[in-house]
Amino acid sequence: MTIRIAATEVSHWHALEDAAYLRHLHKMDDVEIVGIQDHDRELAAQKGAAIGSPDVF
């Protein structure tokens, strides 16, 4: 079974410099990150590009 995750508001304080939780989730065999969302779309796209370019909102 694969767990599908959408990460929201990725510009919160502890993710601005290093969103390590996204990289850890991306490395898990049974997890698929299907979307990245933030009010700053460019920042969301940058975070998404670092983990395989899921959909950005």
C-alpha positions in Angstrom: 0.0 0.0 0.0 1.3 3.5 -0.9 0.5 6.5 1.2 -0.1 9.6 -0.9 0.8 12.9 0.8 0.2 16.5 -0.1 2.4 18.9 2.0 0.7 22.2 2.7 2.1 25.6 3.7 5.7 24.6 3.1 7.1 28.1 4.0 6.4 27.7 7.7 9.3 28.7 9.9 11.2 25.4 10.2 11.0 24.6 6.5 12.3 27.8 5.0 16.0 26.8 5.1 15.7 23.0 5.2 12.5 21.0 4.6 14.2 17.7 5.7 10.8 16.1 6.4 10.0 16.3 2.7 13.2 14.5 1.7 12.7 11.8 4.4 9.1 11.2 3.2 10.3 11.1 -0.5 12.9 8.4 0.3 10.3 6.1 1.9 9.3 3.2 -0.3 5.6 3.3 0.6 5.1 7.1 0.4 4.3 9.2 -2.7 4.3 13.0 -2.3 1.6 14.1 -4.8 1.5 17.8 -4.1 3.2 20.8 -2.5 1.2 23.9 -1.5 2.1 27.3 -0.3 0.9 30.9 -0.7 4.3 31.5 -2.3 4.0 29.4 -5.4 7.6 29.9 -6.4 8.8 28.6 -3.0 6.5 25.6 -3.3 7.9 24.9 -6.7 11.5 25.0 -5.4 10.7 22.6 -2.6 8.9 20.3 -5.0 11.8 20.4 -7.5 14.1 19.1 -4.7 12.0 15.9 -4.3 10.9 15.0 -7.8 8.5 17.8 -8.9 5.1 16.8 -7.6 2.1 19.0 -8.5 2.4 22.5 -7.0 -0.5 24.6 -5.7 
